[in-house]
Amino acid sequence: MHLTKEMLASFTDLSKMEALMQEAHALPKSSFLFVTYNRCPYDDFSQNPLTWAVQSLAAGRHEALGQILIVDDGSTDHTAACVAWLQSSCPIPITYHRNSEHRELSRCRAEGLRLALYPLVFLGDDDCVYSEYFVPGALFTYQCLSAQYDHIAVINLNAYEKCSHPRTAAPMATIGVTHYEQARFSQNFSAFPQEYLSAPQWLHAPSQLLQPLETGIFRGVNLCDARLVMDAGNYTDLSMWKYGYSEHLELSKKLQDRGYRMFHQPDPRIYAIHLNYGGRSKEGACEEGLDIEIAGTGHSLRTLIELSEVKRLGSGTRGSTQDFHFTEIGTLFSFYLKLSGELGISFAVREYRHFVEEGLVLSSTPTEKIADRAQREAIWKEAIRAGIRASEQQTGNTYDHLTQRIFSEALGSL
Protein backbone atom coordinates (compact mmCIF):
# COMPACT_ATOMS: atom_id res chain seq x y z
CA MET A 1 0.00 0.00 0.00
CA HIS A 2 1.48 3.35 -1.08
CA LEU A 3 1.61 6.15 1.50
CA THR A 4 1.85 9.92 1.14
CA LYS A 5 2.93 12.48 3.74
CA GLU A 6 -0.70 13.61 3.97
CA MET A 7 -1.80 10.10 4.96
CA LEU A 8 0.78 10.16 7.74
CA ALA A 9 0.05 13.69 8.97
CA SER A 10 -1.49 12.56 12.26
CA PHE A 11 1.60 10.44 12.99
CA THR A 12 4.22 13.07 12.15
CA ASP A 13 3.13 16.02 14.30
CA LEU A 14 6.36 17.15 15.96
CA SER A 15 4.55 19.47 18.39
CA LYS A 16 3.27 16.40 20.22
CA MET A 17 6.85 15.27 20.84
CA GLU A 18 7.20 18.09 23.36
CA ALA A 19 4.87 16.09 25.60
CA LEU A 20 7.48 13.35 25.52
CA MET A 21 10.28 15.80 26.30
CA GLN A 22 8.41 16.90 29.42
CA GLU A 23 8.95 13.40 30.80
CA ALA A 24 12.30 12.65 29.14
CA HIS A 25 14.48 14.81 31.38
CA ALA A 26 16.00 11.76 33.09
CA LEU A 27 17.00 9.79 30.00
CA PRO A 28 20.08 7.61 30.49
CA LYS A 29 23.34 8.71 28.92
CA SER A 30 24.24 6.77 25.78
CA SER A 31 26.95 6.31 23.17
CA PHE A 32 26.51 6.57 19.41
CA LEU A 33 28.69 4.17 17.42
CA PHE A 34 29.69 4.78 13.81
CA VAL A 35 31.74 2.16 12.00
CA THR A 36 33.23 3.83 8.94
CA TYR A 37 35.37 3.02 5.95
CA ASN A 38 36.42 5.56 3.30
CA ARG A 39 33.44 7.81 3.84
CA CYS A 40 35.49 11.03 3.83
CA PRO A 41 36.77 11.38 0.25
CA TYR A 42 37.02 15.20 0.36
CA ASP A 43 39.45 17.48 2.18
CA ASP A 44 36.55 19.94 2.22
CA PHE A 45 35.10 18.09 5.19
CA SER A 46 31.63 19.62 4.77
CA GLN A 47 31.18 17.45 1.67
CA ASN A 48 31.65 14.11 3.46
CA PRO A 49 28.75 11.86 4.56
CA LEU A 50 30.35 11.12 7.95
CA THR A 51 30.27 14.88 8.58
CA TRP A 52 26.58 15.09 7.66
CA ALA A 53 25.77 12.21 10.02
CA VAL A 54 27.54 13.83 12.98
CA GLN A 55 26.19 17.31 12.20
CA SER A 56 22.60 16.06 12.03
CA LEU A 57 22.95 14.40 15.44
CA ALA A 58 24.45 17.56 16.95
CA ALA A 59 21.60 19.65 15.51
CA GLY A 60 18.97 17.40 17.09
CA ARG A 61 17.96 16.83 20.70
CA HIS A 62 21.23 15.23 21.73
CA GLU A 63 21.32 15.98 25.46
CA ALA A 64 21.42 12.27 26.36
CA LEU A 65 24.34 11.53 24.04
CA GLY A 66 27.49 11.36 26.15
CA GLN A 67 29.74 10.05 23.40
CA ILE A 68 30.06 9.64 19.66
CA LEU A 69 32.42 6.73 19.03
CA ILE A 70 33.90 6.40 15.54
CA VAL A 71 35.62 3.11 14.69
CA ASP A 72 37.57 3.62 11.48
CA ASP A 73 38.12 0.33 9.65
CA GLY A 74 41.51 1.31 8.22
CA SER A 75 40.31 4.07 5.89
CA THR A 76 42.73 5.36 3.26
CA ASP A 77 41.03 8.71 2.63
CA HIS A 78 40.60 11.88 4.75
CA THR A 79 38.73 10.19 7.63
CA ALA A 80 41.29 10.88 10.39
CA ALA A 81 41.59 14.57 9.50
CA CYS A 82 37.83 14.93 9.11
CA VAL A 83 37.22 13.40 12.54
CA ALA A 84 39.79 15.74 14.11
CA TRP A 85 37.93 18.67 12.55
CA LEU A 86 34.62 17.35 13.89
CA GLN A 87 36.11 16.87 17.35
CA SER A 88 37.01 20.56 17.45
CA SER A 89 33.49 21.75 16.67
CA CYS A 90 30.95 19.11 17.75
CA PRO A 91 29.18 19.73 21.10
CA ILE A 92 29.10 15.95 21.69
CA PRO A 93 32.43 14.39 22.78
CA ILE A 94 33.89 12.29 19.94
CA THR A 95 36.15 9.28 20.55
CA TYR A 96 38.16 8.05 17.56
CA HIS A 97 39.61 4.55 17.16
CA ARG A 98 41.36 3.52 13.96
CA ASN A 99 42.14 -0.09 13.05
CA SER A 100 45.57 -0.64 11.58
CA GLU A 101 44.09 -3.21 9.21
CA HIS A 102 40.77 -3.56 7.41
CA ARG A 103 38.59 -5.92 9.47
CA GLU A 104 35.11 -5.51 7.93
CA LEU A 105 32.10 -3.93 9.58
CA SER A 106 30.69 -6.79 11.65
CA ARG A 107 33.95 -7.30 13.54
CA CYS A 108 34.25 -3.50 13.98
CA ARG A 109 30.75 -3.25 15.44
CA ALA A 110 31.71 -5.88 18.01
CA GLU A 111 34.85 -3.90 18.77
CA GLY A 112 32.90 -0.66 19.10
CA LEU A 113 30.45 -2.12 21.63
CA ARG A 114 33.42 -3.13 23.78
CA LEU A 115 34.88 0.39 23.55
CA ALA A 116 31.64 2.32 24.22
CA LEU A 117 31.51 4.35 27.43
CA TYR A 118 27.82 3.70 28.14
CA PRO A 119 25.76 0.48 28.21
CA LEU A 120 23.10 1.85 25.86
CA VAL A 121 24.61 2.27 22.41
CA PHE A 122 23.10 3.61 19.22
CA LEU A 123 24.41 2.04 16.04
CA GLY A 124 23.95 4.17 12.96
CA ASP A 125 25.16 4.07 9.40
CA ASP A 126 27.74 6.69 8.48
CA ASP A 127 25.75 7.59 5.36
CA CYS A 128 22.55 8.43 7.24
CA VAL A 129 21.28 11.72 8.59
CA TYR A 130 19.19 11.72 11.77
CA SER A 131 15.92 13.39 12.74
CA GLU A 132 15.52 15.88 15.56
CA TYR A 133 13.98 13.43 18.04
CA PHE A 134 15.94 10.36 16.98
CA VAL A 135 17.95 10.08 20.22
CA PRO A 136 15.37 11.02 22.91
CA GLY A 137 12.56 9.20 21.10
CA ALA A 138 14.54 5.96 21.01
CA LEU A 139 15.73 6.26 24.63
CA PHE A 140 12.22 7.08 25.88
CA THR A 141 10.95 4.04 23.98
CA TYR A 142 13.58 1.94 25.76
CA GLN A 143 12.58 3.33 29.16
CA CYS A 144 8.89 2.61 28.59
CA LEU A 145 9.50 -0.90 27.27
CA SER A 146 11.89 -1.66 30.13
CA ALA A 147 9.04 -1.02 32.56
CA GLN A 148 7.07 -3.77 30.80
CA TYR A 149 9.71 -6.34 29.77
CA ASP A 150 13.02 -7.74 30.93
CA HIS A 151 16.10 -8.34 28.76
CA ILE A 152 15.49 -5.83 25.97
CA ALA A 153 18.59 -6.19 23.80
CA VAL A 154 17.77 -4.15 20.68
CA ILE A 155 15.25 -1.58 19.52
CA ASN A 156 15.34 -1.31 15.74
CA LEU A 157 14.86 2.23 14.42
CA ASN A 158 13.54 3.58 11.12
CA ALA A 159 15.96 4.17 8.26
CA TYR A 160 14.08 5.39 5.20
CA GLU A 161 15.85 5.09 1.86
CA LYS A 162 16.36 8.63 0.48
CA CYS A 163 13.14 9.78 2.08
CA SER A 164 11.98 11.40 5.32
CA HIS A 165 8.91 9.20 5.81
CA PRO A 166 7.72 5.65 5.05
CA ARG A 167 6.46 5.22 1.49
CA THR A 168 4.44 2.04 1.99
CA ALA A 169 2.33 0.28 4.60
CA ALA A 170 2.51 -3.46 5.25
CA PRO A 171 0.88 -5.94 7.63
CA MET A 172 2.62 -6.26 10.99
CA ALA A 173 3.08 -9.97 10.37
CA THR A 174 5.56 -9.15 7.59
CA ILE A 175 7.77 -6.76 9.60
CA GLY A 176 10.87 -8.13 11.30
CA VAL A 177 10.03 -11.84 11.14
CA THR A 178 12.25 -14.92 10.94
CA HIS A 179 11.35 -18.43 9.83
CA TYR A 180 14.52 -20.37 10.49
CA GLU A 181 12.87 -23.70 9.76
CA GLN A 182 12.21 -22.46 6.22
CA ALA A 183 15.52 -20.60 5.80
CA ARG A 184 13.58 -17.35 5.36
CA PHE A 185 13.36 -13.95 6.99
CA SER A 186 11.67 -10.62 6.28
CA GLN A 187 12.86 -7.24 7.54
CA ASN A 188 10.45 -4.84 5.78
CA PHE A 189 11.24 -2.21 8.40
CA SER A 190 10.77 0.74 6.05
CA ALA A 191 7.04 -0.02 5.84
CA PHE A 192 4.54 1.54 8.24
CA PRO A 193 2.39 -1.00 10.13
CA GLN A 194 -0.80 -1.21 8.10
CA GLU A 195 -2.98 -1.89 11.14
CA TYR A 196 -1.87 1.37 12.80
CA LEU A 197 -3.43 3.47 10.02
CA SER A 198 -6.91 2.69 11.31
CA ALA A 199 -6.23 1.55 14.88
CA PRO A 200 -2.94 2.91 16.23
CA GLN A 201 -1.59 1.59 19.50
CA TRP A 202 0.22 4.00 21.80
CA LEU A 203 3.28 3.46 23.97
CA HIS A 204 2.89 7.00 25.30
CA ALA A 205 -0.49 8.54 24.51
CA PRO A 206 0.26 12.26 25.22
CA SER A 207 3.03 12.32 22.61
CA GLN A 208 1.27 9.76 20.41
CA LEU A 209 4.45 7.71 20.46
CA LEU A 210 3.61 4.45 18.76
CA GLN A 211 3.78 1.04 20.42
CA PRO A 212 6.80 -0.91 19.11
CA LEU A 213 6.46 -4.32 17.48
CA GLU A 214 8.32 -7.28 18.95
CA THR A 215 10.49 -8.80 16.22
CA GLY A 216 12.84 -11.67 15.51
CA ILE A 217 15.45 -9.63 13.67
CA PHE A 218 16.82 -6.11 13.42
CA ARG A 219 19.12 -4.17 11.08
CA GLY A 220 21.92 -1.62 11.14
CA VAL A 221 20.22 1.47 12.65
CA ASN A 222 19.24 0.62 16.22
CA LEU A 223 19.61 1.20 19.94
CA CYS A 224 21.06 -1.73 21.86
CA ASP A 225 22.02 -2.78 25.35
CA ALA A 226 25.68 -3.58 24.74
CA ARG A 227 25.84 -5.76 27.86
CA LEU A 228 23.19 -8.16 26.54
CA VAL A 229 24.60 -8.16 23.02
CA MET A 230 28.06 -9.05 24.29
CA ASP A 231 26.64 -11.66 26.65
CA ALA A 232 24.95 -13.32 23.67
CA GLY A 233 28.26 -13.48 21.80
CA ASN A 234 28.35 -10.07 20.10
CA TYR A 235 28.51 -9.53 16.35
CA THR A 236 29.96 -12.49 14.44
CA ASP A 237 33.44 -12.11 13.00
CA LEU A 238 32.77 -12.07 9.25
CA SER A 239 36.15 -10.69 8.24
CA MET A 240 36.65 -13.63 5.89
CA TRP A 241 34.05 -11.95 3.64
CA LYS A 242 34.32 -8.67 1.77
CA TYR A 243 30.96 -7.63 3.24
CA GLY A 244 28.95 -9.23 6.03
CA TYR A 245 25.36 -9.31 4.80
CA SER A 246 24.35 -11.95 7.36
CA GLU A 247 25.60 -10.03 10.41
CA HIS A 248 22.24 -8.93 11.83
CA LEU A 249 20.62 -12.28 11.12
CA GLU A 250 23.45 -14.06 12.94
CA LEU A 251 23.27 -11.80 15.99
CA SER A 252 19.46 -11.94 16.06
CA LYS A 253 19.62 -15.73 16.36
CA LYS A 254 22.14 -15.48 19.21
CA LEU A 255 19.88 -13.03 21.06
CA GLN A 256 16.83 -15.23 20.57
CA ASP A 257 18.71 -18.27 21.83
CA ARG A 258 19.55 -16.35 25.02
CA GLY A 259 15.92 -15.30 25.50
CA TYR A 260 16.67 -11.62 24.87
CA ARG A 261 14.06 -9.44 23.21
CA MET A 262 14.09 -7.28 20.08
CA PHE A 263 11.61 -4.58 19.10
CA HIS A 264 11.02 -2.23 16.18
CA GLN A 265 9.88 1.35 16.85
CA PRO A 266 7.80 2.34 13.77
CA ASP A 267 7.05 5.91 14.88
CA PRO A 268 7.85 8.00 11.78
CA ARG A 269 9.21 10.91 13.85
CA ILE A 270 12.11 8.75 15.06
CA TYR A 271 14.02 8.10 11.87
CA ALA A 272 17.18 8.30 9.86
CA ILE A 273 17.43 8.98 6.14
CA HIS A 274 19.72 6.50 4.43
CA LEU A 275 21.55 8.33 1.64
CA ASN A 276 23.09 5.12 0.21
CA TYR A 277 26.36 6.95 -0.35
CA GLY A 278 28.33 5.85 -3.39
CA GLY A 279 25.50 3.88 -4.96
CA ARG A 280 21.99 3.95 -6.26
CA SER A 281 18.98 1.97 -5.11
CA LYS A 282 16.10 0.56 -7.12
CA GLU A 283 13.57 2.66 -5.24
CA GLY A 284 15.28 5.98 -5.94
CA ALA A 285 14.57 9.22 -4.11
CA CYS A 286 11.06 9.98 -2.90
CA GLU A 287 8.96 12.43 -4.90
CA GLU A 288 7.99 14.68 -1.99
CA GLY A 289 9.97 16.33 0.77
CA LEU A 290 13.26 16.58 -1.09
CA ASP A 291 13.62 20.29 -0.43
CA ILE A 292 13.59 20.00 3.36
CA GLU A 293 16.78 21.29 4.98
CA ILE A 294 18.79 18.69 6.87
CA ALA A 295 19.57 20.52 10.10
CA GLY A 296 23.23 21.08 10.83
CA THR A 297 24.48 20.25 7.34
CA GLY A 298 23.57 23.41 5.45
CA HIS A 299 22.15 21.24 2.64
CA SER A 300 18.73 20.16 1.46
CA LEU A 301 17.87 16.47 1.27
CA ARG A 302 17.86 16.80 -2.51
CA THR A 303 21.46 18.08 -2.51
CA LEU A 304 22.68 15.32 -0.16
CA ILE A 305 21.10 12.66 -2.35
CA GLU A 306 22.68 14.14 -5.48
CA LEU A 307 26.10 14.24 -3.78
CA SER A 308 25.64 10.66 -2.60
CA GLU A 309 24.78 9.16 -5.99
CA VAL A 310 28.30 9.50 -7.40
CA LYS A 311 29.45 5.88 -7.78
CA ARG A 312 32.19 4.94 -5.26
CA LEU A 313 33.15 1.28 -5.15
CA GLY A 314 35.80 1.74 -2.44
CA SER A 315 33.51 3.43 0.09
CA GLY A 316 31.74 1.65 2.94
CA THR A 317 30.31 -1.62 1.66
CA ARG A 318 30.03 -0.43 -1.92
CA GLY A 319 31.18 -2.94 -4.51
CA SER A 320 30.28 -4.37 -7.87
CA THR A 321 26.97 -6.09 -8.56
CA GLN A 322 28.89 -9.36 -8.85
CA ASP A 323 30.49 -8.83 -5.42
CA PHE A 324 27.10 -8.13 -3.90
CA HIS A 325 25.49 -11.33 -5.13
CA PHE A 326 28.52 -13.43 -4.22
CA THR A 327 28.62 -12.16 -0.64
CA GLU A 328 24.87 -12.06 -0.06
CA ILE A 329 24.38 -15.64 -1.25
CA GLY A 330 27.54 -16.88 0.42
CA THR A 331 27.06 -15.31 3.86
CA LEU A 332 23.36 -16.21 4.14
CA PHE A 333 24.05 -19.77 2.91
CA SER A 334 26.84 -20.09 5.49
CA PHE A 335 24.50 -18.91 8.26
CA TYR A 336 21.82 -21.48 7.45
CA LEU A 337 24.40 -24.20 6.89
CA LYS A 338 25.74 -23.63 10.39
CA LEU A 339 22.22 -24.22 11.73
CA SER A 340 21.85 -27.48 9.79
CA GLY A 341 22.93 -29.07 6.54
CA GLU A 342 19.33 -29.40 5.37
CA LEU A 343 18.62 -25.68 5.91
CA GLY A 344 21.78 -24.77 4.02
CA ILE A 345 20.78 -27.00 1.12
CA SER A 346 17.23 -25.61 1.10
CA PHE A 347 18.50 -22.02 0.94
CA ALA A 348 21.13 -22.78 -1.73
CA VAL A 349 18.64 -24.54 -4.01
CA ARG A 350 16.07 -21.76 -3.63
CA GLU A 351 18.69 -19.12 -4.44
CA TYR A 352 19.68 -21.08 -7.53
CA ARG A 353 16.09 -21.04 -8.74
CA HIS A 354 15.56 -17.36 -7.99
CA PHE A 355 18.93 -15.89 -8.95
CA VAL A 356 20.29 -18.22 -11.62
CA GLU A 357 17.19 -19.56 -13.36
CA GLU A 358 14.75 -16.67 -12.96
CA GLY A 359 17.18 -13.74 -12.66
CA LEU A 360 15.29 -12.39 -9.64
CA VAL A 361 17.00 -9.92 -7.31
CA LEU A 362 15.00 -9.62 -4.10
CA SER A 363 17.33 -7.11 -2.43
CA SER A 364 17.10 -3.39 -3.16
CA THR A 365 20.88 -2.96 -3.02
CA PRO A 366 22.07 -3.71 -6.58
CA THR A 367 20.46 -1.57 -9.25
CA GLU A 368 21.90 -3.50 -12.19
CA LYS A 369 20.96 -7.01 -13.27
CA ILE A 370 23.40 -9.62 -14.54
CA ALA A 371 21.93 -10.61 -17.88
CA ASP A 372 24.18 -13.58 -18.62
CA ARG A 373 22.82 -16.79 -17.06
CA ALA A 374 26.18 -18.55 -17.16
CA GLN A 375 27.72 -15.69 -15.18
CA ARG A 376 24.94 -15.87 -12.59
CA GLU A 377 25.52 -19.61 -12.22
CA ALA A 378 29.27 -19.12 -11.81
CA ILE A 379 28.66 -16.52 -9.06
CA TRP A 380 26.24 -18.86 -7.28
CA LYS A 381 28.65 -21.81 -7.41
CA GLU A 382 31.57 -19.81 -6.06
CA ALA A 383 29.36 -18.34 -3.31
CA ILE A 384 28.35 -21.86 -2.21
CA ARG A 385 31.97 -23.03 -2.15
CA ALA A 386 33.02 -19.92 -0.20
CA GLY A 387 30.11 -20.41 2.22
CA ILE A 388 31.25 -23.95 2.94
CA ARG A 389 34.82 -22.79 3.56
CA ALA A 390 33.64 -20.01 5.89
CA SER A 391 31.35 -22.38 7.83
CA GLU A 392 34.18 -24.82 8.32
CA GLN A 393 36.49 -22.05 9.46
CA GLN A 394 33.96 -20.75 12.00
CA THR A 395 32.73 -24.08 13.42
CA GLY A 396 35.53 -26.57 12.86
CA ASN A 397 33.00 -28.92 11.25
CA THR A 398 33.33 -30.47 7.79
CA TYR A 399 30.71 -29.55 5.19
CA ASP A 400 32.55 -30.15 1.93
CA HIS A 401 30.76 -33.45 1.39
CA LEU A 402 27.54 -31.46 0.83
CA THR A 403 28.88 -29.55 -2.18
CA GLN A 404 28.02 -32.13 -4.82
CA ARG A 405 24.60 -32.78 -3.32
CA ILE A 406 23.79 -29.05 -3.40
CA PHE A 407 24.92 -28.70 -7.00
CA SER A 408 23.00 -31.83 -8.03
CA GLU A 409 19.75 -30.78 -6.36
CA ALA A 410 19.97 -27.26 -7.76
CA LEU A 411 20.61 -28.58 -11.27
CA GLY A 412 17.68 -30.97 -10.90
CA SER A 413 19.56 -34.22 -11.50
CA LEU A 414 18.28 -35.96 -8.35
C-alpha positions, 0 to 999 in steps of 0.5 A: 500500500502506497503512503503519502505524507498527507496520509501520515500527517497525524503520525508526524506532528512534531509538536506532540513530541514536546509532551514526551520531552516533558517526561524525558528529562532523566533519560540515560546517557548513551553512546553513538557508534559509527563504524566507517570506511572511506566515507570522507573522500574530500578534504573539504570536510563539509562534503563528506557523509560522515560529517553530515551524520555527525552534524545532524545528530548535533543539531537534534535533541542530543542531550542524552548523548554522552559520546560519539564513538567512531571506529575507522576500519583502516580508511585510506582517505581523509577520515582521520583529519575529518574526525579531528575537525569534527572533534574541534566543533561538535558539542558531543564528545567524539572518541576516535579509534582507527584499526591498523588493518581492514577488518570488515564492519561486523567485527568493527561493530563488536569492537565498538560495543566493547569500547563504548563508554555507556551500556546503551549504544546507538548504532547508525550508518555513516551515510545516514542523517538523523531526525531531531527526536531520533535520540530522545525518542529511542531512549524514551521508547527503551525506558517505557518498554523496560518497565514492561519487559526484561532483557530488551537487547535491541530496539530497531529504528527507522531508516528510510531510503532517500526519504523522510517518511515511510512510502508504503504500509505493510501488515505487521506480520511481515515486519521483522520476522524470521522463519529459520525452519524455512531458511527465510526472513523478512525485515520490511522495516521501512514499511509503516504498520498497516494496522496502525493506520486505522487503529494505532496503539500507543506506547505514550499517549500524550506524545502519540508515540507508537507502540513498538512491534516485537520482532525476531530480527533487526538491522543496522540502525538501532539502539542496543544494550551492549551488555546483553549483546556481548553476553549473547556473543556479540557480532559475528566475525565475518572478516573472511568476507568482503561484506557481512550481509548476514551479520544482523541475522546471525546476531538476532539468532544469538539473542533469541537463543539467550531469551533476549528481546528485540523490538522495532519502533515504527514511529515515523518521527524517530528516523534516519534517512539512508543516503546510500552513499556511493551507490543507487537503489532501485527505489530511488529518491522519494517524490515529496519532501526533497527540499527540506533542509537537513539541520546542521548540514547546510544542505537540502535532502535533494542536494545530499542525495545528489552528492551521494549518488556519485558511484564509489566502489571503495567506500563503505560496503560499496562494490560491484553487482557481482560482489554483492550477489557473491557475498549475499548468497555466500554469507546467508548460505553459510549462516543457514548451513551452520544451523543445519545441513538441510537448511543450508541445502534448502536455501542454496537450491532456492537461491539457484532457482531465484537468482540463476534460473529466474534472474530475480534480485530480491534485495534493493541494493544492486540496481543492475541485473546480470543478464548472462545466465552462465555468469549468474551460475558461476557466481552462485557456485563460487558463493556456495563453495566460499560459504562452505569454507567459511562455515568450516572455518567458523565451526571446525566442522566439515561440510565439503561433502555437501557440495556435490549434493547441493549442486545436483539438487539445484541442477535438478539431476536428483 
